[in-house]
């Protein structure tokens, strides 16, 4: 068995025996033990009572975090003509059409969010096998297939987070940085959990939100009392 480093060992000891904490307690614990040499991301995981293999149990959506994400989001936009210019002026990092498709097909995906105008979807559709597994495929349900590319770019740059449930019924997302003030992280967490709660699908039966946990990039995780996160 590999020997634990001092920092890892100290973090595990700090987390030992602690579970179902309030949002504020969990934030203080995670933030206080995020001691890496970089600004760690604070990550949330929600275990949901859904089976996303069934269409009526799929959970996906978006939320604008009140305190932002602390992350520099690189945005790619599939558009032509005036819409391409609109995207560039709004701050998009990469704008293109067939040329951008070829770049992505070649394996270069230098962006965190992908937006497309509706007329570009026949081109973007060819990239489903590449963008889909990375949760980068533009989708009208979360506002990334739109004629208002400027608004979509601004939202992506301004702290909007998209979420989509994975096969095991889990949703993961970053909700800020360890350098954020504790009250700002708590605010982001509750906003994110509230958005997932509102996205409850019609086919969900029984307990919808089973578990909420928080961690930092390099640290252990701790469970949060669901009522503290939801306010219910």
mmCIF file of the C-alpha atoms, coordinates in Angstrom:
data_MODEL
# 
_entry.id   MODEL 
# 
loop_
_atom_site.group_PDB 
_atom_site.id 
_atom_site.type_symbol 
_atom_site.label_atom_id 
_atom_site.label_alt_id 
_atom_site.label_comp_id 
_atom_site.label_asym_id 
_atom_site.label_entity_id 
_atom_site.label_seq_id 
_atom_site.pdbx_PDB_ins_code 
_atom_site.Cartn_x 
_atom_site.Cartn_y 
_atom_site.Cartn_z 
_atom_site.occupancy 
_atom_site.B_iso_or_equiv 
_atom_site.pdbx_formal_charge 
_atom_site.auth_seq_id 
_atom_site.auth_comp_id 
_atom_site.auth_asym_id 
_atom_site.auth_atom_id 
_atom_site.pdbx_PDB_model_num 
ATOM 1   C CA . UNK A 1 1   ? 0.000   0.000  0.000   1.00 0.00 ? 1   UNK A CA 1 
ATOM 2   C CA . UNK A 1 2   ? 1.315   3.434  -0.936  1.00 0.00 ? 2   UNK A CA 1 
ATOM 3   C CA . UNK A 1 3   ? 2.341   5.624  1.975   1.00 0.00 ? 3   UNK A CA 1 
ATOM 4   C CA . UNK A 1 4   ? 0.093   8.632  2.485   1.00 0.00 ? 4   UNK A CA 1 
ATOM 5   C CA . UNK A 1 5   ? 1.633   12.105 2.363   1.00 0.00 ? 5   UNK A CA 1 
ATOM 6   C CA . UNK A 1 6   ? 1.385   14.346 5.406   1.00 0.00 ? 6   UNK A CA 1 
ATOM 7   C CA . UNK A 1 7   ? -1.172  16.611 3.745   1.00 0.00 ? 7   UNK A CA 1 
ATOM 8   C CA . UNK A 1 8   ? -3.387  13.706 2.632   1.00 0.00 ? 8   UNK A CA 1 
ATOM 9   C CA . UNK A 1 9   ? -3.168  12.058 6.032   1.00 0.00 ? 9   UNK A CA 1 
ATOM 10  C CA . UNK A 1 10  ? -4.054  15.290 7.841   1.00 0.00 ? 10  UNK A CA 1 
ATOM 11  C CA . UNK A 1 11  ? -7.024  15.873 5.534   1.00 0.00 ? 11  UNK A CA 1 
ATOM 12  C CA . UNK A 1 12  ? -8.367  12.359 6.086   1.00 0.00 ? 12  UNK A CA 1 
ATOM 13  C CA . UNK A 1 13  ? -8.061  12.778 9.830   1.00 0.00 ? 13  UNK A CA 1 
ATOM 14  C CA . UNK A 1 14  ? -9.920  16.102 9.656   1.00 0.00 ? 14  UNK A CA 1 
ATOM 15  C CA . UNK A 1 15  ? -12.765 14.467 7.697   1.00 0.00 ? 15  UNK A CA 1 
ATOM 16  C CA . UNK A 1 16  ? -12.927 11.257 9.775   1.00 0.00 ? 16  UNK A CA 1 
ATOM 17  C CA . UNK A 1 17  ? -16.321 10.570 11.325  1.00 0.00 ? 17  UNK A CA 1 
ATOM 18  C CA . UNK A 1 18  ? -17.934 13.635 9.791   1.00 0.00 ? 18  UNK A CA 1 
ATOM 19  C CA . UNK A 1 19  ? -21.009 13.274 7.590   1.00 0.00 ? 19  UNK A CA 1 
ATOM 20  C CA . UNK A 1 20  ? -24.349 14.891 6.856   1.00 0.00 ? 20  UNK A CA 1 
ATOM 21  C CA . UNK A 1 21  ? -22.975 18.312 7.706   1.00 0.00 ? 21  UNK A CA 1 
ATOM 22  C CA . UNK A 1 22  ? -24.737 21.582 7.046   1.00 0.00 ? 22  UNK A CA 1 
ATOM 23  C CA . UNK A 1 23  ? -23.685 23.396 3.881   1.00 0.00 ? 23  UNK A CA 1 
ATOM 24  C CA . UNK A 1 24  ? -21.724 25.926 5.944   1.00 0.00 ? 24  UNK A CA 1 
ATOM 25  C CA . UNK A 1 25  ? -19.920 23.222 7.955   1.00 0.00 ? 25  UNK A CA 1 
ATOM 26  C CA . UNK A 1 26  ? -19.028 21.277 4.805   1.00 0.00 ? 26  UNK A CA 1 
ATOM 27  C CA . UNK A 1 27  ? -17.731 24.399 3.054   1.00 0.00 ? 27  UNK A CA 1 
ATOM 28  C CA . UNK A 1 28  ? -15.548 25.322 6.044   1.00 0.00 ? 28  UNK A CA 1 
ATOM 29  C CA . UNK A 1 29  ? -14.127 21.792 6.223   1.00 0.00 ? 29  UNK A CA 1 
ATOM 30  C CA . UNK A 1 30  ? -13.416 21.452 2.502   1.00 0.00 ? 30  UNK A CA 1 
ATOM 31  C CA . UNK A 1 31  ? -12.048 24.975 2.154   1.00 0.00 ? 31  UNK A CA 1 
ATOM 32  C CA . UNK A 1 32  ? -9.877  24.598 5.260   1.00 0.00 ? 32  UNK A CA 1 
ATOM 33  C CA . UNK A 1 33  ? -8.239  21.459 3.903   1.00 0.00 ? 33  UNK A CA 1 
ATOM 34  C CA . UNK A 1 34  ? -7.706  22.594 0.295   1.00 0.00 ? 34  UNK A CA 1 
ATOM 35  C CA . UNK A 1 35  ? -3.953  23.027 0.675   1.00 0.00 ? 35  UNK A CA 1 
ATOM 36  C CA . UNK A 1 36  ? -2.651  22.253 -2.812  1.00 0.00 ? 36  UNK A CA 1 
ATOM 37  C CA . UNK A 1 37  ? -0.236  24.655 -4.501  1.00 0.00 ? 37  UNK A CA 1 
ATOM 38  C CA . UNK A 1 38  ? -3.017  25.808 -6.849  1.00 0.00 ? 38  UNK A CA 1 
ATOM 39  C CA . UNK A 1 39  ? -6.502  27.197 -6.297  1.00 0.00 ? 39  UNK A CA 1 
ATOM 40  C CA . UNK A 1 40  ? -8.525  23.992 -6.037  1.00 0.00 ? 40  UNK A CA 1 
ATOM 41  C CA . UNK A 1 41  ? -12.012 23.713 -7.481  1.00 0.00 ? 41  UNK A CA 1 
ATOM 42  C CA . UNK A 1 42  ? -14.782 22.966 -5.006  1.00 0.00 ? 42  UNK A CA 1 
ATOM 43  C CA . UNK A 1 43  ? -16.790 20.124 -6.491  1.00 0.00 ? 43  UNK A CA 1 
ATOM 44  C CA . UNK A 1 44  ? -20.289 18.896 -5.739  1.00 0.00 ? 44  UNK A CA 1 
ATOM 45  C CA . UNK A 1 45  ? -21.734 15.448 -6.422  1.00 0.00 ? 45  UNK A CA 1 
ATOM 46  C CA . UNK A 1 46  ? -25.434 14.612 -6.256  1.00 0.00 ? 46  UNK A CA 1 
ATOM 47  C CA . UNK A 1 47  ? -26.698 11.028 -6.172  1.00 0.00 ? 47  UNK A CA 1 
ATOM 48  C CA . UNK A 1 48  ? -30.187 10.994 -7.644  1.00 0.00 ? 48  UNK A CA 1 
ATOM 49  C CA . UNK A 1 49  ? -32.939 8.396  -7.577  1.00 0.00 ? 49  UNK A CA 1 
ATOM 50  C CA . UNK A 1 50  ? -33.207 8.192  -11.360 1.00 0.00 ? 50  UNK A CA 1 
ATOM 51  C CA . UNK A 1 51  ? -32.237 5.814  -14.136 1.00 0.00 ? 51  UNK A CA 1 
ATOM 52  C CA . UNK A 1 52  ? -31.159 8.006  -17.076 1.00 0.00 ? 52  UNK A CA 1 
ATOM 53  C CA . UNK A 1 53  ? -31.479 5.045  -19.443 1.00 0.00 ? 53  UNK A CA 1 
ATOM 54  C CA . UNK A 1 54  ? -35.177 5.951  -19.446 1.00 0.00 ? 54  UNK A CA 1 
ATOM 55  C CA . UNK A 1 55  ? -36.016 9.157  -21.312 1.00 0.00 ? 55  UNK A CA 1 
ATOM 56  C CA . UNK A 1 56  ? -38.508 10.283 -18.653 1.00 0.00 ? 56  UNK A CA 1 
ATOM 57  C CA . UNK A 1 57  ? -35.790 10.062 -15.976 1.00 0.00 ? 57  UNK A CA 1 
ATOM 58  C CA . UNK A 1 58  ? -33.116 12.135 -17.724 1.00 0.00 ? 58  UNK A CA 1 
ATOM 59  C CA . UNK A 1 59  ? -31.928 15.149 -15.723 1.00 0.00 ? 59  UNK A CA 1 
ATOM 60  C CA . UNK A 1 60  ? -30.200 18.044 -17.449 1.00 0.00 ? 60  UNK A CA 1 
ATOM 61  C CA . UNK A 1 61  ? -30.219 21.803 -17.203 1.00 0.00 ? 61  UNK A CA 1 
ATOM 62  C CA . UNK A 1 62  ? -28.202 24.900 -16.428 1.00 0.00 ? 62  UNK A CA 1 
ATOM 63  C CA . UNK A 1 63  ? -27.775 27.403 -13.630 1.00 0.00 ? 63  UNK A CA 1 
ATOM 64  C CA . UNK A 1 64  ? -26.005 30.742 -13.268 1.00 0.00 ? 64  UNK A CA 1 
ATOM 65  C CA . UNK A 1 65  ? -23.995 30.579 -10.053 1.00 0.00 ? 65  UNK A CA 1 
ATOM 66  C CA . UNK A 1 66  ? -24.414 33.819 -8.054  1.00 0.00 ? 66  UNK A CA 1 
ATOM 67  C CA . UNK A 1 67  ? -20.689 34.092 -7.294  1.00 0.00 ? 67  UNK A CA 1 
ATOM 68  C CA . UNK A 1 68  ? -19.485 32.703 -10.627 1.00 0.00 ? 68  UNK A CA 1 
ATOM 69  C CA . UNK A 1 69  ? -17.259 29.675 -11.105 1.00 0.00 ? 69  UNK A CA 1 
ATOM 70  C CA . UNK A 1 70  ? -13.837 31.279 -10.802 1.00 0.00 ? 70  UNK A CA 1 
ATOM 71  C CA . UNK A 1 71  ? -12.921 29.489 -14.006 1.00 0.00 ? 71  UNK A CA 1 
ATOM 72  C CA . UNK A 1 72  ? -11.838 31.029 -17.297 1.00 0.00 ? 72  UNK A CA 1 
ATOM 73  C CA . UNK A 1 73  ? -14.289 29.335 -19.664 1.00 0.00 ? 73  UNK A CA 1 
ATOM 74  C CA . UNK A 1 74  ? -13.199 28.960 -23.289 1.00 0.00 ? 74  UNK A CA 1 
ATOM 75  C CA . UNK A 1 75  ? -16.181 29.137 -25.639 1.00 0.00 ? 75  UNK A CA 1 
ATOM 76  C CA . UNK A 1 76  ? -16.426 27.827 -29.208 1.00 0.00 ? 76  UNK A CA 1 
ATOM 77  C CA . UNK A 1 77  ? -19.245 28.977 -31.494 1.00 0.00 ? 77  UNK A CA 1 
ATOM 78  C CA . UNK A 1 78  ? -20.399 27.391 -34.744 1.00 0.00 ? 78  UNK A CA 1 
ATOM 79  C CA . UNK A 1 79  ? -21.782 30.268 -36.814 1.00 0.00 ? 79  UNK A CA 1 
ATOM 80  C CA . UNK A 1 80  ? -21.453 32.103 -40.112 1.00 0.00 ? 80  UNK A CA 1 
ATOM 81  C CA . UNK A 1 81  ? -21.681 35.704 -41.292 1.00 0.00 ? 81  UNK A CA 1 
ATOM 82  C CA . UNK A 1 82  ? -23.247 38.236 -38.945 1.00 0.00 ? 82  UNK A CA 1 
ATOM 83  C CA . UNK A 1 83  ? -23.726 35.665 -36.200 1.00 0.00 ? 83  UNK A CA 1 
ATOM 84  C CA . UNK A 1 84  ? -20.031 34.753 -36.347 1.00 0.00 ? 84  UNK A CA 1 
ATOM 85  C CA . UNK A 1 85  ? -19.129 38.421 -35.920 1.00 0.00 ? 85  UNK A CA 1 
ATOM 86  C CA . UNK A 1 86  ? -21.645 38.731 -33.085 1.00 0.00 ? 86  UNK A CA 1 
ATOM 87  C CA . UNK A 1 87  ? -20.018 35.784 -31.310 1.00 0.00 ? 87  UNK A CA 1 
ATOM 88  C CA . UNK A 1 88  ? -16.532 37.277 -31.683 1.00 0.00 ? 88  UNK A CA 1 
ATOM 89  C CA . UNK A 1 89  ? -17.651 40.634 -30.310 1.00 0.00 ? 89  UNK A CA 1 
ATOM 90  C CA . UNK A 1 90  ? -19.277 38.872 -27.342 1.00 0.00 ? 90  UNK A CA 1 
ATOM 91  C CA . UNK A 1 91  ? -15.938 37.293 -26.421 1.00 0.00 ? 91  UNK A CA 1 
ATOM 92  C CA . UNK A 1 92  ? -16.075 33.827 -27.996 1.00 0.00 ? 92  UNK A CA 1 
ATOM 93  C CA . UNK A 1 93  ? -12.607 32.243 -28.093 1.00 0.00 ? 93  UNK A CA 1 
ATOM 94  C CA . UNK A 1 94  ? -13.127 30.175 -31.243 1.00 0.00 ? 94  UNK A CA 1 
ATOM 95  C CA . UNK A 1 95  ? -15.615 30.836 -34.056 1.00 0.00 ? 95  UNK A CA 1 
ATOM 96  C CA . UNK A 1 96  ? -16.035 28.828 -37.241 1.00 0.00 ? 96  UNK A CA 1 
ATOM 97  C CA . UNK A 1 97  ? -18.112 26.484 -39.367 1.00 0.00 ? 97  UNK A CA 1 
ATOM 98  C CA . UNK A 1 98  ? -16.710 23.656 -41.531 1.00 0.00 ? 98  UNK A CA 1 
ATOM 99  C CA . UNK A 1 99  ? -13.191 24.673 -40.544 1.00 0.00 ? 99  UNK A CA 1 
ATOM 100 C CA . UNK A 1 100 ? -14.023 24.320 -36.846 1.00 0.00 ? 100 UNK A CA 1 
ATOM 101 C CA . UNK A 1 101 ? -15.689 20.965 -37.530 1.00 0.00 ? 101 UNK A CA 1 
ATOM 102 C CA . UNK A 1 102 ? -12.487 19.718 -39.186 1.00 0.00 ? 102 UNK A CA 1 
ATOM 103 C CA . UNK A 1 103 ? -10.406 20.964 -36.248 1.00 0.00 ? 103 UNK A CA 1 
ATOM 104 C CA . UNK A 1 104 ? -12.584 19.046 -33.786 1.00 0.00 ? 104 UNK A CA 1 
ATOM 105 C CA . UNK A 1 105 ? -12.594 15.941 -35.976 1.00 0.00 ? 105 UNK A CA 1 
ATOM 106 C CA . UNK A 1 106 ? -8.798  16.148 -35.952 1.00 0.00 ? 106 UNK A CA 1 
ATOM 107 C CA . UNK A 1 107 ? -8.851  15.761 -32.181 1.00 0.00 ? 107 UNK A CA 1 
ATOM 108 C CA . UNK A 1 108 ? -8.237  19.365 -31.130 1.00 0.00 ? 108 UNK A CA 1 
ATOM 109 C CA . UNK A 1 109 ? -10.893 20.429 -28.626 1.00 0.00 ? 109 UNK A CA 1 
ATOM 110 C CA . UNK A 1 110 ? -9.571  23.598 -27.040 1.00 0.00 ? 110 UNK A CA 1 
ATOM 111 C CA . UNK A 1 111 ? -12.809 24.792 -25.431 1.00 0.00 ? 111 UNK A CA 1 
ATOM 112 C CA . UNK A 1 112 ? -15.072 24.196 -22.432 1.00 0.00 ? 112 UNK A CA 1 
ATOM 113 C CA . UNK A 1 113 ? -18.443 25.193 -23.933 1.00 0.00 ? 113 UNK A CA 1 
ATOM 114 C CA . UNK A 1 114 ? -19.822 24.799 -27.438 1.00 0.00 ? 114 UNK A CA 1 
ATOM 115 C CA . UNK A 1 115 ? -22.583 26.978 -28.877 1.00 0.00 ? 115 UNK A CA 1 
ATOM 116 C CA . UNK A 1 116 ? -24.189 26.790 -32.326 1.00 0.00 ? 116 UNK A CA 1 
ATOM 117 C CA . UNK A 1 117 ? -26.792 28.629 -34.366 1.00 0.00 ? 117 UNK A CA 1 
ATOM 118 C CA . UNK A 1 118 ? -29.627 26.303 -35.504 1.00 0.00 ? 118 UNK A CA 1 
ATOM 119 C CA . UNK A 1 119 ? -28.474 26.321 -39.146 1.00 0.00 ? 119 UNK A CA 1 
ATOM 120 C CA . UNK A 1 120 ? -25.105 24.909 -38.049 1.00 0.00 ? 120 UNK A CA 1 
ATOM 121 C CA . UNK A 1 121 ? -26.550 21.762 -36.482 1.00 0.00 ? 121 UNK A CA 1 
ATOM 122 C CA . UNK A 1 122 ? -26.200 19.586 -39.627 1.00 0.00 ? 122 UNK A CA 1 
ATOM 123 C CA . UNK A 1 123 ? -22.460 20.243 -39.357 1.00 0.00 ? 123 UNK A CA 1 
ATOM 124 C CA . UNK A 1 124 ? -22.266 19.980 -35.580 1.00 0.00 ? 124 UNK A CA 1 
ATOM 125 C CA . UNK A 1 125 ? -24.331 16.786 -35.705 1.00 0.00 ? 125 UNK A CA 1 
ATOM 126 C CA . UNK A 1 126 ? -21.421 15.010 -37.352 1.00 0.00 ? 126 UNK A CA 1 
ATOM 127 C CA . UNK A 1 127 ? -19.420 15.613 -34.181 1.00 0.00 ? 127 UNK A CA 1 
ATOM 128 C CA . UNK A 1 128 ? -21.843 13.847 -31.847 1.00 0.00 ? 128 UNK A CA 1 
ATOM 129 C CA . UNK A 1 129 ? -19.484 10.970 -31.073 1.00 0.00 ? 129 UNK A CA 1 
ATOM 130 C CA . UNK A 1 130 ? -16.716 13.421 -30.199 1.00 0.00 ? 130 UNK A CA 1 
ATOM 131 C CA . UNK A 1 131 ? -18.606 16.152 -28.352 1.00 0.00 ? 131 UNK A CA 1 
ATOM 132 C CA . UNK A 1 132 ? -21.334 14.003 -26.767 1.00 0.00 ? 132 UNK A CA 1 
ATOM 133 C CA . UNK A 1 133 ? -19.148 12.016 -24.339 1.00 0.00 ? 133 UNK A CA 1 
ATOM 134 C CA . UNK A 1 134 ? -17.523 15.285 -23.222 1.00 0.00 ? 134 UNK A CA 1 
ATOM 135 C CA . UNK A 1 135 ? -20.918 16.893 -22.551 1.00 0.00 ? 135 UNK A CA 1 
ATOM 136 C CA . UNK A 1 136 ? -20.058 19.569 -25.139 1.00 0.00 ? 136 UNK A CA 1 
ATOM 137 C CA . UNK A 1 137 ? -22.782 18.878 -27.693 1.00 0.00 ? 137 UNK A CA 1 
ATOM 138 C CA . UNK A 1 138 ? -24.921 22.000 -28.252 1.00 0.00 ? 138 UNK A CA 1 
ATOM 139 C CA . UNK A 1 139 ? -28.504 21.503 -27.116 1.00 0.00 ? 139 UNK A CA 1 
ATOM 140 C CA . UNK A 1 140 ? -31.512 23.860 -27.368 1.00 0.00 ? 140 UNK A CA 1 
ATOM 141 C CA . UNK A 1 141 ? -32.751 22.684 -23.946 1.00 0.00 ? 141 UNK A CA 1 
ATOM 142 C CA . UNK A 1 142 ? -29.791 24.346 -22.228 1.00 0.00 ? 142 UNK A CA 1 
ATOM 143 C CA . UNK A 1 143 ? -29.588 27.346 -24.541 1.00 0.00 ? 143 UNK A CA 1 
ATOM 144 C CA . UNK A 1 144 ? -26.518 26.360 -26.533 1.00 0.00 ? 144 UNK A CA 1 
ATOM 145 C CA . UNK A 1 145 ? -28.387 26.038 -29.833 1.00 0.00 ? 145 UNK A CA 1 
ATOM 146 C CA . UNK A 1 146 ? -29.621 29.582 -30.325 1.00 0.00 ? 146 UNK A CA 1 
ATOM 147 C CA . UNK A 1 147 ? -29.682 32.579 -32.635 1.00 0.00 ? 147 UNK A CA 1 
ATOM 148 C CA . UNK A 1 148 ? -28.783 34.807 -29.680 1.00 0.00 ? 148 UNK A CA 1 
ATOM 149 C CA . UNK A 1 149 ? -25.138 33.773 -29.624 1.00 0.00 ? 149 UNK A CA 1 
ATOM 150 C CA . UNK A 1 150 ? -24.043 36.924 -27.791 1.00 0.00 ? 150 UNK A CA 1 
ATOM 151 C CA . UNK A 1 151 ? -26.258 36.136 -24.799 1.00 0.00 ? 151 UNK A CA 1 
ATOM 152 C CA . UNK A 1 152 ? -25.148 32.486 -24.794 1.00 0.00 ? 152 UNK A CA 1 
ATOM 153 C CA . UNK A 1 153 ? -21.464 33.458 -24.867 1.00 0.00 ? 153 UNK A CA 1 
ATOM 154 C CA . UNK A 1 154 ? -21.989 36.005 -22.067 1.00 0.00 ? 154 UNK A CA 1 
ATOM 155 C CA . UNK A 1 155 ? -23.777 33.395 -19.932 1.00 0.00 ? 155 UNK A CA 1 
ATOM 156 C CA . UNK A 1 156 ? -21.018 30.830 -20.454 1.00 0.00 ? 156 UNK A CA 1 
ATOM 157 C CA . UNK A 1 157 ? -18.355 33.367 -19.548 1.00 0.00 ? 157 UNK A CA 1 
ATOM 158 C CA . UNK A 1 158 ? -20.303 34.738 -16.598 1.00 0.00 ? 158 UNK A CA 1 
ATOM 159 C CA . UNK A 1 159 ? -20.689 31.693 -14.358 1.00 0.00 ? 159 UNK A CA 1 
ATOM 160 C CA . UNK A 1 160 ? -23.319 29.534 -16.004 1.00 0.00 ? 160 UNK A CA 1 
ATOM 161 C CA . UNK A 1 161 ? -22.913 25.827 -15.274 1.00 0.00 ? 161 UNK A CA 1 
ATOM 162 C CA . UNK A 1 162 ? -24.549 23.045 -17.256 1.00 0.00 ? 162 UNK A CA 1 
ATOM 163 C CA . UNK A 1 163 ? -25.358 19.712 -15.683 1.00 0.00 ? 163 UNK A CA 1 
ATOM 164 C CA . UNK A 1 164 ? -26.373 16.304 -16.959 1.00 0.00 ? 164 UNK A CA 1 
ATOM 165 C CA . UNK A 1 165 ? -26.927 13.118 -15.005 1.00 0.00 ? 165 UNK A CA 1 
ATOM 166 C CA . UNK A 1 166 ? -24.502 10.258 -15.685 1.00 0.00 ? 166 UNK A CA 1 
ATOM 167 C CA . UNK A 1 167 ? -25.383 6.599  -16.147 1.00 0.00 ? 167 UNK A CA 1 
ATOM 168 C CA . UNK A 1 168 ? -25.103 5.835  -12.433 1.00 0.00 ? 168 UNK A CA 1 
ATOM 169 C CA . UNK A 1 169 ? -27.565 8.612  -11.559 1.00 0.00 ? 169 UNK A CA 1 
ATOM 170 C CA . UNK A 1 170 ? -24.851 11.035 -10.414 1.00 0.00 ? 170 UNK A CA 1 
ATOM 171 C CA . UNK A 1 171 ? -24.333 14.693 -11.311 1.00 0.00 ? 171 UNK A CA 1 
ATOM 172 C CA . UNK A 1 172 ? -20.896 16.293 -10.846 1.00 0.00 ? 172 UNK A CA 1 
ATOM 173 C CA . UNK A 1 173 ? -20.024 19.985 -11.157 1.00 0.00 ? 173 UNK A CA 1 
ATOM 174 C CA . UNK A 1 174 ? -17.601 22.622 -9.972  1.00 0.00 ? 174 UNK A CA 1 
ATOM 175 C CA . UNK A 1 175 ? -19.289 25.246 -7.793  1.00 0.00 ? 175 UNK A CA 1 
ATOM 176 C CA . UNK A 1 176 ? -16.412 27.659 -7.221  1.00 0.00 ? 176 UNK A CA 1 
ATOM 177 C CA . UNK A 1 177 ? -12.827 27.851 -6.046  1.00 0.00 ? 177 UNK A CA 1 
ATOM 178 C CA . UNK A 1 178 ? -11.302 27.205 -2.636  1.00 0.00 ? 178 UNK A CA 1 
ATOM 179 C CA . UNK A 1 179 ? -10.245 30.860 -2.589  1.00 0.00 ? 179 UNK A CA 1 
ATOM 180 C CA . UNK A 1 180 ? -13.899 31.979 -2.587  1.00 0.00 ? 180 UNK A CA 1 
ATOM 181 C CA . UNK A 1 181 ? -15.378 33.298 0.654   1.00 0.00 ? 181 UNK A CA 1 
ATOM 182 C CA . UNK A 1 182 ? -17.336 30.646 2.547   1.00 0.00 ? 182 UNK A CA 1 
ATOM 183 C CA . UNK A 1 183 ? -20.661 32.466 2.173   1.00 0.00 ? 183 UNK A CA 1 
ATOM 184 C CA . UNK A 1 184 ? -20.161 32.740 -1.603  1.00 0.00 ? 184 UNK A CA 1 
ATOM 185 C CA . UNK A 1 185 ? -19.488 28.998 -1.900  1.00 0.00 ? 185 UNK A CA 1 
ATOM 186 C CA . UNK A 1 186 ? -22.567 28.218 0.212   1.00 0.00 ? 186 UNK A CA 1 
ATOM 187 C CA . UNK A 1 187 ? -24.649 30.485 -2.018  1.00 0.00 ? 187 UNK A CA 1 
ATOM 188 C CA . UNK A 1 188 ? -23.384 28.745 -5.158  1.00 0.00 ? 188 UNK A CA 1 
ATOM 189 C CA . UNK A 1 189 ? -24.025 25.292 -3.702  1.00 0.00 ? 189 UNK A CA 1 
ATOM 190 C CA . UNK A 1 190 ? -27.624 26.069 -2.797  1.00 0.00 ? 190 UNK A CA 1 
ATOM 191 C CA . UNK A 1 191 ? -28.247 27.639 -6.214  1.00 0.00 ? 191 UNK A CA 1 
ATOM 192 C CA . UNK A 1 192 ? -26.891 24.546 -7.940  1.00 0.00 ? 192 UNK A CA 1 
ATOM 193 C CA . UNK A 1 193 ? -28.840 22.081 -5.791  1.00 0.00 ? 193 UNK A CA 1 
ATOM 194 C CA . UNK A 1 194 ? -32.012 24.146 -6.273  1.00 0.00 ? 194 UNK A CA 1 
ATOM 195 C CA . UNK A 1 195 ? -31.579 24.020 -10.070 1.00 0.00 ? 195 UNK A CA 1 
ATOM 196 C CA . UNK A 1 196 ? -31.169 20.235 -9.997  1.00 0.00 ? 196 UNK A CA 1 
ATOM 197 C CA . UNK A 1 197 ? -34.217 19.930 -7.740  1.00 0.00 ? 197 UNK A CA 1 
ATOM 198 C CA . UNK A 1 198 ? -36.289 21.979 -10.191 1.00 0.00 ? 198 UNK A CA 1 
ATOM 199 C CA . UNK A 1 199 ? -35.091 19.748 -13.040 1.00 0.00 ? 199 UNK A CA 1 
ATOM 200 C CA . UNK A 1 200 ? -36.687 16.671 -11.439 1.00 0.00 ? 200 UNK A CA 1 
ATOM 201 C CA . UNK A 1 201 ? -38.052 14.563 -14.306 1.00 0.00 ? 201 UNK A CA 1 
ATOM 202 C CA . UNK A 1 202 ? -41.610 13.250 -14.474 1.00 0.00 ? 202 UNK A CA 1 
ATOM 203 C CA . UNK A 1 203 ? -40.438 9.642  -14.319 1.00 0.00 ? 203 UNK A CA 1 
ATOM 204 C CA . UNK A 1 204 ? -38.533 9.996  -11.031 1.00 0.00 ? 204 UNK A CA 1 
ATOM 205 C CA . UNK A 1 205 ? -40.071 7.841  -8.307  1.00 0.00 ? 205 UNK A CA 1 
ATOM 206 C CA . UNK A 1 206 ? -39.321 7.672  -4.600  1.00 0.00 ? 206 UNK A CA 1 
ATOM 207 C CA . UNK A 1 207 ? -36.514 9.770  -3.137  1.00 0.00 ? 207 UNK A CA 1 
ATOM 208 C CA . UNK A 1 208 ? -35.150 12.039 -5.841  1.00 0.00 ? 208 UNK A CA 1 
ATOM 209 C CA . UNK A 1 209 ? -32.132 13.572 -4.136  1.00 0.00 ? 209 UNK A CA 1 
ATOM 210 C CA . UNK A 1 210 ? -30.467 10.764 -2.218  1.00 0.00 ? 210 UNK A CA 1 
ATOM 211 C CA . UNK A 1 211 ? -27.084 12.224 -1.324  1.00 0.00 ? 211 UNK A CA 1 
ATOM 212 C CA . UNK A 1 212 ? -25.135 15.451 -1.706  1.00 0.00 ? 212 UNK A CA 1 
ATOM 213 C CA . UNK A 1 213 ? -21.382 15.545 -1.146  1.00 0.00 ? 213 UNK A CA 1 
ATOM 214 C CA . UNK A 1 214 ? -18.641 18.147 -1.406  1.00 0.00 ? 214 UNK A CA 1 
ATOM 215 C CA . UNK A 1 215 ? -14.902 17.935 -2.032  1.00 0.00 ? 215 UNK A CA 1 
ATOM 216 C CA . UNK A 1 216 ? -12.000 19.902 -3.430  1.00 0.00 ? 216 UNK A CA 1 
ATOM 217 C CA . UNK A 1 217 ? -9.874  18.845 -6.400  1.00 0.00 ? 217 UNK A CA 1 
ATOM 218 C CA . UNK A 1 218 ? -7.241  17.132 -4.258  1.00 0.00 ? 218 UNK A CA 1 
ATOM 219 C CA . UNK A 1 219 ? -9.181  16.532 -1.054  1.00 0.00 ? 219 UNK A CA 1 
ATOM 220 C CA . UNK A 1 220 ? -11.533 13.904 0.365   1.00 0.00 ? 220 UNK A CA 1 
ATOM 221 C CA . UNK A 1 221 ? -15.287 14.330 0.243   1.00 0.00 ? 221 UNK A CA 1 
ATOM 222 C CA . UNK A 1 222 ? -17.908 14.907 2.898   1.00 0.00 ? 222 UNK A CA 1 
ATOM 223 C CA . UNK A 1 223 ? -21.665 14.408 2.742   1.00 0.00 ? 223 UNK A CA 1 
ATOM 224 C CA . UNK A 1 224 ? -24.053 17.318 3.210   1.00 0.00 ? 224 UNK A CA 1 
ATOM 225 C CA . UNK A 1 225 ? -27.418 17.091 4.906   1.00 0.00 ? 225 UNK A CA 1 
ATOM 226 C CA . UNK A 1 226 ? -29.852 17.229 1.983   1.00 0.00 ? 226 UNK A CA 1 
ATOM 227 C CA . UNK A 1 227 ? -32.308 19.475 3.847   1.00 0.00 ? 227 UNK A CA 1 
ATOM 228 C CA . UNK A 1 228 ? -29.529 21.984 4.497   1.00 0.00 ? 228 UNK A CA 1 
ATOM 229 C CA . UNK A 1 229 ? -28.700 22.072 0.792   1.00 0.00 ? 229 UNK A CA 1 
ATOM 230 C CA . UNK A 1 230 ? -32.293 22.302 -0.403  1.00 0.00 ? 230 UNK A CA 1 
ATOM 231 C CA . UNK A 1 231 ? -33.838 24.349 2.381   1.00 0.00 ? 231 UNK A CA 1 
ATOM 232 C CA . UNK A 1 232 ? -36.632 21.782 2.661   1.00 0.00 ? 232 UNK A CA 1 
# 
